Amino acid sequence: MRLRAERLGARRGEDLLFSDISFDLGSGDALVLTGRNGSGKSTLLRVVAGLLPAEAGRVLWTGKDETVRAGEACHYLGHRNAMKAELTVRENLVFWKSFLGDLEGGAGMSVVEAADRVGLGGIAHLPFGYLSAGQQRRMAFAKLLVAYRPVWILDEPTAALDTRAEQTFTDLIKQHLAAGGMLLAATHQPLGLENARELRMTGFSDLPEAFLQ
């Protein structure tokens, strides 16, 4: 399996955020985006996940099922947790497990196991909106566990977490990579991954159109 980005460029409104971004991830690889706020980290993640169009370049996926688009091979966890506040944690996870399903080549955990793995199995019966910010983030991470996707795209994944929860996340990411998964993450905090590569985003604007040609 491989995820490749070839000379990606993207804009926010009239501003060019980045151009000529390329990388190649294989099984077990991790790439961490760093850089100041506004440098294009979140935009790049959304482009790779298929949530935003690229101004230039393309994202390619090579997997067991060649008909799968790159974005379909990815889990995306952004700043928002993508959970309904009025539904219980269990109901939210059941929805995501059913809605997403498993990509060929793997199987997601049960809802009970996923909640246990993020350390909150005992409160899965509570409405998501009742949880603290840290608990909500942990439960959002459980969404990645209930449906198999080989690529995890994470935007500031440890926001609102204490040290113990951060270690839980790091352990789950390491297990995902050890099983042949891939990681693309943007963060201001170290994730504790020994062999992760770094892509530093610098950001720029007001370049001529010819720069993208």
LINNORSUL-V48087 format. One record per helix or strand of 3 or more residues. SS is the DSSP state (2 for helix, 1 for strand). FROM is the first residue (numbers start at 1). TO is the last residue. If there is no record, write none. Layout:
# LINNORSUL-V48087
SS & FROM & TO
SS & FROM & TO
This chain:
# LINNORSUL-V48087
1 & 2 & 12
1 & 15 & 26
1 & 30 & 34
2 & 41 & 48
1 & 56 & 62
2 & 70 & 73
1 & 74 & 77
2 & 89 & 100
2 & 111 & 117
2 & 121 & 123
2 & 128 & 130
2 & 133 & 146
1 & 151 & 155
2 & 163 & 178
1 & 182 & 186
1 & 197 & 200
2 & 209 & 212
